[in-house]
């Protein structure tokens, strides 16, 4: 299987997407979404990164991320996915044991890969923010992006807290 190239030698904003294994809806519950957001925030703090925006869907995640140094994305994504995976498995084992029994213990929480798109301009960042914020609307989960509590749309459209700091890198 060919390896996907990740371009992280410049300090660009990264639009990343990753999905649950077999597109399972592991992120359907509030508890699961909180785990993913919590690990996003703690990993960003540890690597001095910024979250420009995000959305947590029932079966996948989008985020716009920036790091002050090059070559940080792979480490960040591996740790975010690993740590959130461990916490999600514990959640399912304890809170949803009947469901969890039906899942093979060899099945991971996340698909192996993640997809990264380098974003060079403010215009492209805004385009990606609109795209991801409208995901819950397109999926029929809400009628307006601001109604979805698991994204940065409330921060952009209403100035409300969204569980972690939303910041733009200087110069964009």
C-alpha positions in Angstrom: 0.0 0.0 0.0 1.5 3.4 -0.9 2.3 5.8 1.9 0.6 9.1 1.9 3.1 12.0 1.9 2.7 14.6 4.7 4.3 17.9 4.0 5.3 19.5 7.3 8.5 21.3 6.6 6.9 24.7 6.6 4.8 26.3 9.3 1.4 26.1 7.5 -2.0 25.5 9.0 -2.9 21.9 8.5 -6.5 20.8 7.7 -6.6 17.2 9.0 -9.3 14.6 8.8 -9.5 11.2 10.3 -12.2 8.6 10.7 -13.4 6.0 13.0 -12.5 2.4 12.0 -15.0 1.1 9.4 -16.8 4.5 9.8 -18.4 3.3 13.0 -20.2 6.0 15.0 -17.9 5.8 18.0 -18.2 9.6 18.5 -22.0 9.6 18.7 -22.2 10.2 22.4 -21.3 13.4 24.3 -18.8 11.5 26.4 -16.9 10.3 23.4 -16.8 13.8 21.8 -15.5 15.3 25.1 -12.7 12.8 25.2 -11.6 13.7 21.6 -11.7 17.5 22.4 -9.9 17.0 25.7 -7.1 15.1 24.1 -6.9 17.7 21.3 -6.5 20.5 23.8 -3.9 18.7 26.0 -1.8 17.6 22.9 -1.9 21.2 21.5 -0.8 22.6 24.9 2.0 20.1 25.1 3.3 20.9 21.6 2.5 24.7 21.8 0.1 24.2 18.9 -3.0 26.2 18.0 -6.4 25.0 17.0 -7.9 27.3 14.3 -11.1 25.3 14.2 -12.6 21.8 14.5 -15.7 19.7 14.2 -16.4 16.3 15.8 -18.9 14.2 13.8 -20.3 10.9 14.9 -17.8 9.0 12.7 -15.0 11.4 11.9 -13.0 14.5 12.9 -11.8 17.6 11.1 -9.4 20.1 12.6 -7.3 23.1 11.5 -4.0 23.0 13.4 -0.9 25.1 13.4 2.5 24.4 15.2 5.3 26.9 15.9 7.9 24.5 14.5 8.0 22.3 11.4 7.7 18.5 11.5 5.2 18.4 14.5 2.1 17.1 12.8 2.9 13.4 12.6 3.8 13.2 16.3 0.8 15.3 17.2 -1.6 13.1 15.2 -0.1 9.8 16.5 -0.4 10.9 20.1 -3.8 12.4 19.8 -5.2 9.3 18.1 -3.4 6.9 20.5 -4.4 8.7 23.7 -8.0 9.3 22.6 -8.3 5.7 21.4 -7.3 4.3 24.9 -9.7 6.6 26.6 -12.6 5.8 24.2 -12.0 2.0 24.6 -12.3 2.5 28.4 -15.4 4.5 27.9 -17.1 1.8 25.8 -16.0 -1.0 28.2 -17.4 0.7 31.2 -20.4 2.7 30.0 -21.6 0.7 27.0 -20.4 -2.9 27.7 -23.1 -4.7 25.7 -22.2 -2.7 22.6 -18.5 -3.2 23.2 -18.8 -7.0 23.5 -19.9 -7.0 19.9 -16.7 -5.3 18.7 -13.6 -7.5 18.1 -10.9 -6.7 20.5 -8.5 -6.4 17.6 -10.5 -3.6 16.0 -9.0 -0.2 16.5 -11.0 3.0 17.2 -9.4 5.0 14.4 -8.6 4.2 10.8 -4.8 4.0 10.4 -4.4 7.0 8.2 -5.3 10.6 8.6 -5.5 13.1 5.7 -3.6 16.4 5.8 -4.1 19.4 3.5 -1.7 22.3 3.9 -3.4 25.6 4.0 -1.3 28.7 3.0 -3.8 31.6 3.0 -6.4 33.2 5.1 -9.0 32.7 2.3 -8.3 28.9 2.2 -8.6 28.7 6.0 -12.0 30.4 5.9 -13.0 28.0 3.1 -12.0 25.0 5.2 -13.7 26.4 8.3 -17.0 26.9 6.3 -16.7 23.3 5.0 -16.1 21.7 8.3 -18.6 23.8 10.2 -21.3 22.9 7.7 -20.7 19.2 8.0 -23.4 18.7 10.7 -25.8 20.7 8.6 -25.1 18.6 5.5 -25.5 15.4 7.6 -28.9 16.6 8.8 -27.8 16.8 12.5 -28.7 20.5 12.9 -30.2 23.2 10.7 -27.5 25.8 11.4 -23.8 25.3 12.0 -23.9 27.3 15.2 -26.4 24.7 16.7 -23.8 21.9 16.6 -22.1 22.0 20.0 -19.1 19.9 18.9 -17.4 22.4 16.7 -15.7 25.8 16.7 -18.7 27.4 14.8 -20.1 28.8 18.1 -16.8 30.6 18.7 -16.7 32.1 15.2 -20.4 32.9 14.9 -21.3 33.8 18.5 -18.1 34.3 20.4 -18.9 31.4 22.8 -16.5 29.0 24.4 -16.1 25.7 22.6 -14.1 23.6 25.1 -10.6 24.7 24.0 -9.0 27.9 22.8 -9.4 28.8 19.2 -6.6 31.0 17.8 -5.2 32.1 14.5 -1.4 32.0 14.0 0.1 35.5 13.8 0.4 36.9 10.3 -2.7 35.2 8.8 
